[in-house]
């Protein structure tokens, strides 16, 4: 189970290979057909980055999500992520956690920064 302590990469960039099929699958599911890169894909990759394949504990709530786009999504599905997390308070026994996921392609070209604000479930580490 994912813990708050597992989120942060402590300033390190970690590789994240989501595969080349994610971009066309995202476009198919969302109906995106524009020539520009779909901005929402970086939010999906940002979440995949901070969970790194581990399930979220049940009972959490996504409060906010925002994104700054800086470049094109890598078509080959090879990303790098740097994740910073901070506990910013507590409410009703749930810790409020702010997560910033900076994303770049495999050549270190910036792609996006995605900010998440979560209420971490009570009783979860």
C-alpha positions in Angstrom: 0.0 0.0 0.0 1.2 3.5 -0.9 2.3 5.6 2.1 2.8 9.4 2.2 6.5 8.8 2.9 6.7 6.9 -0.5 5.7 9.8 -2.6 8.7 12.1 -2.6 11.7 11.4 -4.8 13.9 13.8 -2.6 15.0 15.9 -5.6 15.9 13.0 -7.8 14.5 12.4 -11.3 13.1 8.9 -11.7 12.5 7.2 -15.0 8.9 6.4 -15.9 8.1 4.4 -19.0 4.4 4.4 -19.7 4.9 3.0 -23.2 4.0 4.5 -26.6 0.4 3.2 -26.5 -0.7 5.6 -23.7 -0.9 8.7 -25.9 -3.1 7.1 -28.6 -5.2 5.3 -25.9 -5.7 8.6 -24.1 -6.8 10.3 -27.3 -9.2 7.4 -28.1 -10.8 7.5 -24.6 -11.1 11.3 -24.5 -12.0 11.8 -28.1 -9.0 14.1 -28.6 -8.3 14.6 -32.2 -6.4 17.9 -32.3 -2.9 18.4 -33.6 -1.7 19.7 -30.3 -0.7 17.4 -27.4 -3.6 16.7 -25.1 -2.8 18.6 -21.9 -4.7 16.2 -19.6 -2.3 13.4 -20.4 0.4 14.9 -18.2 -2.0 14.7 -15.3 -2.5 11.0 -15.9 1.3 10.5 -16.1 1.8 12.7 -13.0 -0.4 10.4 -11.0 1.3 7.3 -12.4 4.6 8.9 -11.4 3.8 9.5 -7.7 2.1 6.2 -7.2 4.9 4.3 -9.1 2.6 1.3 -9.6 1.4 1.0 -6.0 -2.3 1.2 -5.1 -3.6 4.3 -3.3 -5.0 3.5 0.1 -8.9 3.4 0.0 -10.8 6.4 1.3 -8.6 9.2 -0.1 -10.0 12.3 -1.8 -8.5 14.3 -4.7 -9.3 17.9 -3.7 -7.5 19.8 -6.5 -5.4 19.3 -9.6 -3.7 21.9 -11.7 -1.1 21.8 -14.4 1.4 24.0 -16.1 2.4 22.7 -19.6 5.9 23.4 -20.7 6.4 21.2 -23.8 5.4 18.2 -25.9 4.4 14.9 -24.5 7.0 12.2 -25.5 5.5 10.0 -28.2 7.7 7.1 -27.1 6.2 7.1 -23.6 9.5 7.6 -21.9 9.3 10.2 -19.2 11.2 11.3 -16.1 9.6 12.6 -12.9 10.6 14.5 -9.8 8.0 14.4 -7.1 7.8 16.6 -4.0 5.2 16.0 -1.3 4.3 18.0 1.7 1.7 17.4 4.5 0.0 20.8 4.7 -2.6 20.1 7.4 -5.2 17.8 8.8 -8.9 17.7 8.6 -11.3 15.2 10.1 -8.4 12.7 10.7 -7.2 12.9 7.2 -3.9 14.5 6.3 -4.0 17.0 3.5 -1.0 16.3 1.2 0.3 18.6 -1.6 2.1 16.8 -4.4 4.1 18.5 -7.2 5.1 16.2 -10.0 7.6 17.8 -12.5 7.7 15.9 -15.7 10.2 15.9 -18.6 11.0 13.6 -21.5 13.9 11.1 -21.6 16.2 13.9 -23.0 15.5 16.1 -20.0 13.2 18.5 -22.0 10.5 19.9 -19.6 7.0 18.7 -20.4 4.7 19.7 -17.5 4.3 20.3 -13.8 1.2 18.9 -12.2 0.0 19.8 -8.7 -2.3 17.6 -6.7 -4.0 18.3 -3.4 -5.2 15.1 -1.7 -6.9 14.2 1.6 -5.0 11.1 2.7 -7.3 8.6 4.4 -7.3 8.4 8.1 -5.3 5.4 9.4 -3.1 5.1 6.3 0.6 5.8 6.9 
